[in-house]
């Protein structure tokens, strides 16, 4: 009976890990890449303005 308990512990741990994994990866509302890409575009514009201003000086 003790051997059965020792085999049952990893089985229960695997089931618990599977349940936790499915809960952790549940579908969530995603933002997408829009805000990040907008920020990158603003950064590029600012760097281009700065570099063109330095050349003209």
Secondary structure, DSSP 8 states (H G I E B T S, - for coil): -HHHHHHHHHHHHHHHHHHHHHHHT-------SHHHHHHHHHHHHHHHHHHHHHHH-
